[in-house]
Amino acid sequence: MADDDPVVLHTLTLRHRIPDDWAADPWAEVRPLIDGADVLAEVRPDGRAPSCRYWTGQAATWPLTAAEEPRRIAIAEPTCTAGCCGALYVTVRREGDLVVWDSWENTGGTLAVPPPHRFDAARYEAELARAASDRAWEEPVDTVARLLGGILADSGWFARWGCVLTNVSPRRAEPGVPEELAHPEGVDVDFHHDRGPGEPPEAYAYALLTTRDHPAEEQARRLAARILADDPRRTAERRDL
């Protein structure tokens, strides 16, 4: 680009989407749209954007946050692993009042990668903040899982019993599976107990049921009260590692 050429600015929009195949990660992915076009669908239609699980905490940790130091980001990965089927990468950096996406790499596909894109930094950062706080996409099971996860993480209950909470996630109804054969909708809670040096940890899990007929906040409090009432190793199901 010549020095006197005008800078073409693009618009980033982030959209939450619950994948059709959510076995790898039941949480919604946060897909980037550039000028309204889903760039992942065009270049890596089999890829998933980073999960909304990574859009929590401080802004510096969000997947698409731009800094002066360039960051190479896996913007779309397969449901297996990037080492297996490749991924779509982009380098994100801040240049003054602009955010630049360039140096695209498609390590597991044959489609051409997008060209460089430039965004107004203020609008870009505002869209990241909006997406991080967006809850409109949630189904009741997502809200219960999010609230329950927060209650359990803040309680310190698992540490009291020498356990480590490893996962709280929604368990969705399985599309196309007869109701009598499908796993019921709910929340999965996983944790493990470290037994000491040289001993393998013990894995445990809760498979909790949720409903669409009661407020999510009420359900999260009720499920938390059940877990926090006793040593979780007594009330959870033992699992094989």
C-alpha positions in Angstrom: 0.0 0.0 0.0 1.4 3.4 -1.0 1.8 6.0 1.6 -0.8 8.3 0.0 -3.4 5.5 -0.5 -6.4 5.8 1.7 -6.7 3.2 4.5 -9.8 1.0 4.0 -11.4 0.2 7.3 -13.5 -2.9 7.9 -16.1 -3.7 10.6 -15.8 -6.6 13.0 -19.0 -8.2 14.4 -18.8 -11.1 16.8 -21.7 -13.6 16.9 -22.3 -16.4 19.4 -23.3 -19.7 17.8 -24.1 -23.0 19.4 -22.5 -25.6 17.0 -24.5 -28.3 15.4 -21.8 -30.8 16.6 -21.1 -29.7 20.2 -19.5 -32.9 21.5 -16.0 -31.3 21.5 -17.2 -28.2 23.4 -20.8 -27.7 24.4 -20.4 -23.9 24.9 -21.1 -21.5 22.1 -18.3 -20.4 19.8 -17.8 -16.7 19.1 -17.5 -16.3 15.3 -16.0 -13.2 13.7 -17.9 -11.5 10.8 -16.0 -9.0 8.8 -18.3 -6.5 7.0 -21.1 -9.0 7.7 -19.4 -12.0 6.1 -18.5 -15.1 8.1 -14.9 -15.4 7.1 -14.5 -18.8 8.8 -17.4 -20.3 6.8 -15.6 -19.1 3.6 -12.2 -20.4 4.4 -12.5 -23.2 7.1 -16.2 -24.3 7.0 -15.2 -27.3 9.2 -13.6 -25.1 11.8 -14.8 -23.7 15.1 -14.1 -20.3 16.5 -12.8 -19.9 20.1 -15.4 -20.9 22.7 -17.1 -18.2 24.7 -15.4 -19.9 27.7 -12.3 -17.8 26.7 -14.2 -14.5 26.6 -14.1 -14.1 30.4 -11.8 -12.4 32.8 -9.6 -9.5 31.8 -9.7 -8.1 28.3 -6.0 -8.8 27.8 -6.9 -12.5 27.9 -9.7 -12.5 25.2 -8.8 -14.4 22.0 -8.9 -11.4 19.7 -7.5 -8.7 21.9 -4.9 -6.6 20.0 -1.7 -5.2 21.4 1.4 -3.6 19.9 3.2 -7.0 20.2 1.7 -9.2 17.3 -0.2 -12.2 18.4 -0.7 -15.3 16.2 -4.2 -16.6 17.0 -5.9 -19.9 16.1 -9.1 -18.3 14.9 -10.7 -21.6 13.8 -9.8 -25.1 14.8 -11.3 -28.5 13.9 -13.3 -30.5 16.4 -10.3 -32.9 16.8 -7.0 -30.9 17.1 -5.0 -28.4 15.1 -2.2 -31.0 14.9 -4.5 -33.5 13.3 -6.5 -31.5 10.8 -4.9 -28.1 10.8 -6.3 -24.7 11.8 -6.8 -21.2 10.5 -4.4 -18.6 12.1 -4.3 -14.9 11.9 -1.8 -12.4 13.3 -3.5 -9.6 15.3 -1.7 -6.4 16.3 -2.4 -2.8 17.3 -1.0 0.0 15.1 -1.9 3.4 16.7 -5.6 3.9 16.1 -5.9 0.8 14.0 -6.1 -3.0 14.6 -4.5 -5.1 11.8 -5.3 -8.7 10.9 -2.8 -10.2 8.5 -0.4 -13.1 7.9 -3.3 -15.6 7.6 -2.4 -19.3 7.6 -4.6 -22.2 6.7 -2.6 -25.2 7.8 -5.2 -27.8 7.0 -7.2 -26.5 4.1 -6.7 -25.7 0.4 -8.9 -22.6 0.2 -7.2 -19.2 -0.2 -6.8 -17.2 3.0 -8.4 -13.8 3.4 -6.4 -10.6 2.7 -5.2 -8.3 5.4 -7.9 -6.3 7.2 -7.7 -3.1 9.2 -10.2 -1.9 11.8 -10.8 1.2 13.8 -9.3 0.3 17.2 -12.0 2.1 19.3 -14.8 0.3 17.5 -13.0 -2.9 17.5 -12.4 -2.9 21.2 -16.0 -1.9 21.9 -17.2 -4.9 19.9 -14.9 -7.2 21.9 -16.3 -5.8 25.1 -19.9 -6.2 23.9 -19.4 -9.8 22.9 -17.7 -10.7 26.2 -20.8 -9.4 28.1 -23.4 -10.8 25.7 -25.8 -13.2 27.3 -28.7 -12.9 24.8 -27.6 -16.1 23.0 -27.9 -18.3 26.1 -30.4 -21.0 26.4 -31.6 -21.8 29.9 -29.1 -24.7 30.3 -26.3 -22.3 29.4 -27.4 -19.7 32.0 -27.7 -22.4 34.7 -24.2 -23.8 33.9 -22.6 -20.3 33.9 -24.2 -19.3 37.2 -23.5 -22.7 38.9 -19.9 -22.6 37.7 -19.5 -19.2 39.3 -21.0 -20.2 42.6 -18.9 -23.4 42.8 -15.7 -21.6 41.8 -16.2 -18.9 44.4 -17.2 -21.3 47.2 -13.8 -22.9 47.7 -15.8 -26.0 48.6 -13.8 -28.5 46.5 -10.5 -27.4 47.9 -11.8 -28.0 51.4 -12.0 -31.7 50.5 -8.7 -31.8 48.7 -10.5 -31.7 45.3 -10.1 -29.6 42.1 -13.1 -28.5 40.1 -12.2 -29.0 36.5 -15.3 -28.4 34.5 -18.9 -27.0 34.7 -20.6 -27.1 31.3 -24.1 -27.4 29.7 -25.3 -30.8 28.5 -27.6 -30.2 25.6 -30.5 -32.3 24.2 -29.3 -34.5 21.4 -30.9 -33.6 18.1 -32.5 -36.4 16.2 -32.3 -38.9 19.1 -35.6 -40.3 20.5 -36.4 -38.8 23.9 -36.3 -42.2 25.6 -32.7 -42.8 24.4 -31.2 -39.3 24.6 -29.3 -37.9 27.6 -31.5 -35.4 29.4 -30.6 -31.8 29.2 -28.6 -30.5 32.2 -25.2 -29.5 33.6 -22.1 -31.6 33.9 -19.8 -30.9 36.8 -16.4 -32.7 36.9 -13.7 -32.7 39.5 -10.9 -34.8 40.7 -9.3 -35.7 44.1 -5.5 -35.7 44.3 -4.5 -38.6 46.6 -0.8 -37.6 47.0 2.5 -38.3 45.4 2.7 -41.4 43.3 -1.1 -42.0 43.5 -3.3 -41.5 40.5 -6.1 -38.9 41.1 -9.7 -40.0 41.5 -12.2 -38.5 39.0 -15.8 -37.7 39.9 -18.7 -36.1 38.1 -22.3 -34.9 38.7 -24.8 -35.2 35.8 -27.4 -32.6 37.0 -30.8 -32.1 35.4 -32.2 -28.7 34.4 -35.6 -27.5 33.2 -36.8 -24.8 31.0 -39.8 -24.2 33.3 -38.0 -22.6 36.3 -35.8 -19.5 36.5 -32.1 -20.3 35.9 -31.0 -18.4 39.0 -33.2 -20.6 41.2 -32.0 -23.8 39.5 -28.3 -22.8 39.9 -28.8 -22.0 43.6 -30.7 -25.3 44.2 -28.0 -27.4 42.4 -25.2 -25.6 44.2 -26.9 -26.2 47.6 -27.0 -29.9 46.8 -23.3 -30.1 46.0 -22.2 -27.8 48.9 -24.2 -29.9 51.5 -21.6 -32.7 51.8 -18.2 -34.0 50.8 -18.6 -34.1 47.0 -16.8 -37.5 46.9 -19.8 -38.9 48.7 -22.5 -37.5 46.4 -20.9 -37.5 43.0 -20.3 -40.5 40.6 -16.9 -42.0 40.5 -15.4 -42.0 36.9 -12.5 -43.7 35.3 -9.6 -41.5 34.1 
